[in-house]
Structures are given as C-alpha cells and as structure tokens.
Amino acid sequence: MEVEIDFTRSAQQNADEHYKASKKLAAKKEGAERTVKDLEKKLADAEKKQQREVLKERQKFVVRKEKQWYEKFHWFFTSTGMLAVGGRDAQQNDMINSKYFSDNDLFFHAEIFGASAVVLKDGLGADRDTKEEAAQFAACYSSAWESGMKVVDVYAMRRDQISKLTGKAGSFLLSGEREWHRNTQLSLVMFMKDGRLNAVPAAAFERMDRSQRHVLVNQGNRKKSDAAKRIAELLEYNDLDEIIRQLPSGSFSITTGAQK
C-alpha cells in the first residue's frame, strides 16, 4: 500500500493527517453498511407485500362451487368415500338426528359433555378403519379439544338405539350396548380439493392420496383467528370465515404437511 508523505510537515503532522483520513473512511464504511442493511430490509418487505398481493389476486379467480347440503355442518369423506356429518351446535345435532340419521347409518359421539353428534352415512357397512376415522372426527369436534385433552373415548350406536330427549336441544336418549373407540386421539388435517376446503381426521388422511398441499392441525397456543390466517397462507385460500367454521373450539398448532 502506498502512503503519501508531505515533507513540508513533521512526522507527527503526517501521522495525524492520515489518522483523520482513516477515521473518515471508517465512518463512510459504517454508513454504507447501514445503507445496505436498510435496502435489504426494504427489499424483503417489498417481496412479502408482493407475495400477499399475488395471493389476493389468485384467490379472486378461485371458482367457488355451489354448496352441498352437508356443508352447513362439520363434514368429511372417509378414506373409503363415506360421508360423515356432525352438528356445529345443539340445534344442528337435533337436525342431524331428525333429518339425516337413517337406519343404515351409525351415530358417533365423544364421551364428554359438549360434543358434535356425528352420523356416518351407511356406517353399518363400514369397516373398522372407517369407523375409527368417524370416531376421531367426533373426538376433534368435542369439548375435549378446548379442554386440552389429548385423547377421549368415543362410542357408536345404531338408529334404533337413539331417540330425541324432549325439552332440551341436542340431548338424546340412548339404549343398548355401545361400540367403543377408546383413547381416540385429537388431530385434523386441512387441504383443498375440487375448490373446497376439507378438514378430515388425521387417521383418514393417512389412508388418502397425500400428494396435495396440506396442513396438520393439532392443539396448541394459537388462537383461532391466528390459526385461520396461518392456514389461509399455507393453503393459499382466502376465505377466513370458512376456515374458522371448520376449526374446533379451542387453540391450535399449525404445521405444514410434507407432500408425499
């Protein structure tokens, strides 16, 4: 490195001059580094904003299919293609029992106060795995989720074993032996299929085609609104109200599911 020396000045004066110059250069370097960091942050913020705008534009063109009758309830199709529907509240539990529970169906209910009445259509002919999927669905949409219980017992019964208990919404009179699904775990998976948001028990998803993007929904610390926003982001689905409708009562952890 070459250093200019002014021979009209003393060695001390030359040294002082170079020291001052080096301080100015160091200050310029620090300023340049701060400028670079500020630009990098602005660029990252701009990219995030652009991604959000792109997501909004995509979802403007999502084809919304006509709703099916079962979409007013909690619902899912089992890995064997059977439809299960569950009440969102006591009034819907009554409606399912009176209008959608037929002789060939099975009724599932968690053994806890405050739970969805789930009917598996044509459930009398279902295999054990399919029944376990319906049982897990009933477990997830029960107060066990909000209570933080990791497992809950679920029972299944036939149409002729259940009658309406008058005077109290969502209450039923049960008779005869129950088919038990003990220690049923609480876990859901959400994914998009044919333009619809699906929320299925994890046991069912394990037996399905898992190539589509999906999220694992378990108990956690996220409140429902925050969980819905995270799911919307991961599934690129903008209908927060529909996501919230599909979630049980309680708090959540959301995990990206690996595509198989």
C-alpha positions in Angstrom: 0.0 0.0 0.0 1.4 3.4 -1.0 1.2 6.3 1.5 1.7 9.9 0.5 4.0 11.9 2.8 4.2 15.7 2.9 7.9 16.6 3.5 6.9 20.1 4.4 5.3 18.8 7.6 6.7 16.9 10.5 6.3 13.1 11.0 3.7 13.8 13.7 1.7 16.1 11.5 1.7 13.5 8.7 0.6 10.8 11.1 -2.3 13.0 12.4 -3.4 13.7 8.9 -3.5 10.0 7.9 -5.3 9.2 11.2 -8.0 11.7 10.5 -8.4 10.3 6.9 -8.7 6.8 8.2 -11.5 7.8 10.6 -13.4 9.4 7.8 -13.1 6.3 5.7 -14.3 4.1 8.6 -17.3 6.3 9.2 -18.1 6.1 5.5 -17.9 2.3 5.6 -20.2 2.1 8.6 -22.7 4.4 6.8 -22.5 2.3 3.7 -23.1 -0.9 5.7 -26.2 0.6 7.4 -27.5 1.7 4.0 -27.1 -1.8 2.6 -28.9 -3.3 5.6 -31.8 -0.8 5.2 -32.0 -1.6 1.5 -32.1 -5.3 2.2 -34.9 -4.9 4.7 -36.9 -2.7 2.3 -36.4 -5.2 -0.4 -37.6 -8.1 1.8 -40.6 -6.1 2.9 -41.4 -5.3 -0.7 -41.2 -9.0 -1.7 -43.5 -10.0 1.2 -46.0 -7.4 0.2 -45.8 -8.5 -3.4 -46.4 -12.1 -2.4 -49.5 -11.1 -0.4 -50.8 -9.1 -3.4 -50.2 -12.1 -5.7 -52.1 -14.4 -3.3 -55.1 -12.0 -3.2 -55.2 -11.8 -7.0 -55.0 -15.6 -7.3 -57.9 -16.0 -4.9 -60.1 -13.6 -6.8 -60.2 -16.2 -9.6 -61.0 -19.2 -7.3 -64.0 -21.0 -8.7 -66.5 -21.4 -5.9 -68.7 -24.4 -6.4 -72.3 -24.5 -5.3 -72.5 -25.6 -1.7 -73.8 -29.1 -0.9 -76.3 -29.8 1.8 -73.7 -31.2 4.1 -71.5 -28.1 4.0 -73.7 -26.4 6.6 -72.4 -29.0 9.1 -69.0 -30.3 10.0 -68.3 -32.9 7.4 -65.7 -35.1 5.7 -65.4 -38.1 3.4 -63.7 -41.1 4.8 -60.8 -42.8 3.1 -63.4 -45.3 1.7 -65.6 -42.5 0.3 -68.3 -42.5 3.0 -69.8 -39.2 4.1 -69.8 -38.2 7.8 -71.7 -35.1 9.1 -71.6 -33.5 12.5 -73.5 -30.8 14.2 -71.9 -27.4 14.9 -74.2 -26.8 17.9 -77.1 -28.4 19.8 -79.7 -27.3 17.2 -77.7 -28.8 14.4 -77.2 -32.0 16.5 -81.0 -32.2 16.7 -81.4 -31.6 12.9 -78.9 -34.3 12.1 -80.7 -36.8 14.3 -84.2 -36.0 13.0 -83.4 -35.4 9.3 -80.2 -37.1 8.3 -79.9 -40.1 10.5 -81.2 -43.2 8.7 -81.4 -46.9 9.6 -78.2 -47.8 7.7 -76.2 -45.1 9.4 -74.1 -45.0 12.6 -74.1 -42.3 15.3 -70.8 -41.3 16.9 -70.4 -39.2 20.0 -67.5 -38.4 22.3 -68.0 -39.5 25.9 -67.9 -35.9 27.2 -70.4 -33.1 27.8 -70.4 -30.8 24.7 -69.8 -32.7 21.5 -70.8 -32.9 17.9 -73.3 -35.6 17.0 -71.7 -37.3 14.0 -73.5 -39.5 11.6 -71.6 -41.8 9.3 -73.9 -42.4 6.3 -74.2 -46.1 5.5 -72.0 -46.7 8.5 -73.5 -50.1 9.4 -71.5 -51.5 6.4 -68.2 -49.7 7.3 -65.0 -51.5 8.2 -63.2 -50.9 11.5 -60.7 -48.4 10.0 -63.5 -46.2 8.6 -65.4 -46.3 11.9 -62.2 -45.2 13.6 -62.0 -42.2 11.2 -65.5 -41.2 12.1 -64.7 -41.6 15.8 -61.7 -39.3 15.5 -63.8 -36.7 13.8 -66.3 -36.8 16.6 -63.5 -36.5 19.1 -62.0 -33.5 17.4 -65.3 -31.6 17.4 -66.0 -32.1 21.1 -65.2 -30.0 24.1 -62.2 -32.3 24.6 -60.2 -30.1 22.2 -60.8 -26.9 24.1 -60.1 -28.7 27.4 -56.7 -29.7 26.1 -57.4 -33.4 26.3 -55.1 -35.4 24.0 -57.5 -38.4 23.8 -61.2 -39.1 24.6 -63.4 -42.2 24.4 -66.0 -42.2 21.6 -69.0 -44.5 21.2 -71.0 -45.5 18.1 -74.7 -46.6 18.1 -77.4 -47.6 15.6 -80.5 -45.6 14.6 -82.9 -47.8 16.7 -80.8 -47.1 19.9 -81.2 -43.3 19.8 -84.3 -41.2 20.4 -84.8 -37.5 21.0 -85.0 -36.4 24.6 -87.7 -33.7 24.6 -87.2 -30.4 26.3 -83.5 -30.0 25.8 -81.7 -29.2 22.5 -79.1 -31.6 21.4 -80.0 -34.3 24.1 -80.7 -37.9 23.2 -82.0 -41.0 25.0 -79.6 -43.9 24.4 -80.4 -47.6 24.9 -78.5 -50.8 24.5 -74.8 -51.7 24.0 -72.4 -49.1 22.6 -69.5 -49.8 20.3 -66.5 -48.1 21.9 -63.4 -46.5 20.4 -61.2 -45.9 23.4 -58.5 -43.3 23.7 -59.2 -41.7 20.4 -56.6 -39.0 19.5 -57.5 -35.4 18.6 -55.8 -34.4 15.3 -57.1 -32.9 12.0 -55.7 -32.3 8.5 -56.8 -29.5 6.2 -56.4 -29.4 2.4 -58.0 -28.1 -0.7 -59.8 -30.5 -3.1 -62.1 -29.6 -6.0 -62.3 -26.0 -4.9 -63.4 -26.9 -1.4 -61.7 -26.7 2.0 -61.5 -30.1 3.6 -61.0 -30.8 7.3 -60.5 -34.5 7.9 -59.3 -36.6 10.9 -55.6 -37.4 10.6 -56.4 -41.2 10.6 -58.4 -40.7 7.4 -55.7 -38.6 5.7 -53.1 -41.2 6.4 -55.1 -43.6 4.1 -55.7 -41.0 1.4 -53.7 -39.6 -1.5 -51.4 -37.2 0.3 -49.8 -35.6 -2.8 -51.7 -32.3 -2.3 -50.6 -29.4 -0.1 -52.0 -29.8 3.4 -51.6 -28.6 7.0 -51.7 -30.6 10.3 -54.0 -29.1 12.9 -53.4 -30.0 16.5 -53.9 -28.5 19.9 -51.5 -25.6 20.7 -51.2 -22.0 21.7 -52.5 -20.1 18.6 -55.9 -18.6 19.0 -58.5 -19.5 16.3 -58.2 -16.3 14.3 -54.4 -16.5 14.1 -54.5 -20.2 13.2 -57.0 -19.4 10.4 -54.7 -16.8 9.0 -51.8 -19.2 9.0 -53.8 -21.9 7.3 -55.0 -19.4 4.7 -51.4 -18.5 4.0 -50.2 -22.1 3.7 -53.1 -23.3 1.6 -53.4 -20.1 -0.5 -57.1 -19.9 0.5 -58.5 -16.6 1.4 -61.9 -17.4 3.0 -61.0 -17.0 6.6 -64.7 -17.4 7.7 -64.8 -20.8 6.1 -61.6 -21.9 7.8 -62.8 -20.7 11.2 -66.1 -22.6 10.6 -64.0 -25.8 10.0 -61.9 -25.4 13.2 -63.0 -26.9 16.5 -63.3 -24.6 19.6 -60.0 -24.1 21.3 -56.4 -23.2 20.4 -54.1 -24.7 17.8 -50.7 -25.5 16.4 -50.4 -25.5 12.6 -47.7 -27.5 10.8 -47.0 -27.7 7.1 -47.6 -31.2 5.9 -44.9 -32.7 3.6 -46.2 -33.8 0.2 -45.9 -37.5 -0.4 
